[in-house]
């Protein structure tokens, strides 16, 4: 209910939104700076009826990356910890896994192994832990994980690792008539379990990596079954493709982050729109309050410079990093 | 604008919807009979707050097939005529195509050839005519077709081959808080060009057959390019998979048609929902007003009997078949 109610709140008349957003600072957890001013200026311009940059509500599409943009992705993304938790359950039933890689590294929470071994190792675990069940069973497993496990470094539930400034941004965009979509490299089905509660984003506004699925009869009941194969990876050049498939319009607002080259193509796609657009790139430079990391060749920051994306540095642009609950998403 | 405004009208409070729908016959083009009574009874039950079958707005998902359910699919589906029109343009530039099958049959409008040669022949034409361009160019081509060409048997624009009773049903469902999605075997990109105008369905509520796509740079501009390969056929057992991917919930209301076995799995999927659901199967038995056709083994009608789907016979259940324009969808 919550999720759809929020999705539909985008249908508020623009005039009442402006009255609302004009009343107070829409982004109180952001320091005054180029990023905050850029966001507010853009939203004001595209929602000003009769103005030269006005964009009708139907085209106010925002797509935001999740891991590293809306919530923490270090030492490893939450979905990887979910996979680790599932491996523990498998190893309890089949102890020989304890001696086999990549299961051994998963059981030991060895993030370094996975940064070294790369996607192939994660994929092997993924197939072993997230497939071979129907969609309803998977959702129940993911829900159980989120209720039970805590982030290993931040020592808090995974439902509380979202960035407060970004939750405010989502609410501000929606109040301004935007549809807020997630466009993540994580799997769509994992995202669906927490996005409505944490971000106020309904499950049909999530674009993610997709598993191969098939219809299967279980007795007289048709279920959608998770096959052990990835169908489409929603990362890098895959993101514009995922957006085209599920939305069919170039986003006018995108947010992504430095760290894995994952959002450059999505930002270029948005920039290629005829008409106004805004690209926000989160830069993880704050080891004290979060995690500091980047790219060896600075590709994301370089393309920000080249194409005119706006960079938000966590250290200087965010007054507060965490500390907002479910209630805020409902605003 | 129209499309999204209509999509969002689903957010009306249930009470005002009931007042509205109680006022007049919500389905004036339907004869009084089991199908009409079944639909109205179902919608009334699931929208009655506090009633035993009440379904919250967030779960009021309706998925409707397009060809043969919302509009005419005979002698051939509209998208096939679009492909034929594109073949003519290709043949004008490359006359040798006139002697080569399946191009020859396409140029002669030889429906019998395609019913015989089957999907492989259509696929060959599809690749030759609908791929190798970016999405924006494709949309422009499809729009040009719909503005220019007329249905060969009904002698009217393709924008006027929708069934009036189904347009009324879509509007009735939306007034009752349902999200109305198309779930079609046609390609998502072709559907997107006309669904907002004809059905009041926004382009992000369309599930269809998907082409393989890729991100590609054209100079400094990133475009989504149509590759010569089908990625996912959204027909038969593919439909529950498509619905899971884009909506993530079992539909409580589905509509499909007899003729190509295309909607049985989608209906079983809906029927497998825990809680109330309704499945409507359109039976094409009216050669005088439309086209009469069925399946040799009566598979769709048999499964209607077995699972309890509701059959609507065009001859007896529809007072009027055609004759409604864009204006009606806006109601």
Interface residues (C-beta under 8 A of the other chain):
Chain A: X1 X3 X4 X5 X8 X9 X10 X11 X56 X57 X58 X135 X188 X189 X192 X202 X203 X204 X206 X210 X213 X214 X215 X217 X221 X222 X223 X224 X231 X232 X237 X238 X239 X240 X241 X244 X245 X246 X247 X248 X249 X265 X268 X269 X271 X272
Chain B: X1 X3 X4 X5 X8 X9 X10 X11 X56 X57 X58 X135 X188 X189 X192 X202 X203 X204 X206 X210 X213 X214 X215 X217 X221 X222 X223 X224 X231 X232 X237 X238 X239 X240 X241 X244 X245 X246 X247 X248 X249 X265 X268 X269 X271 X272
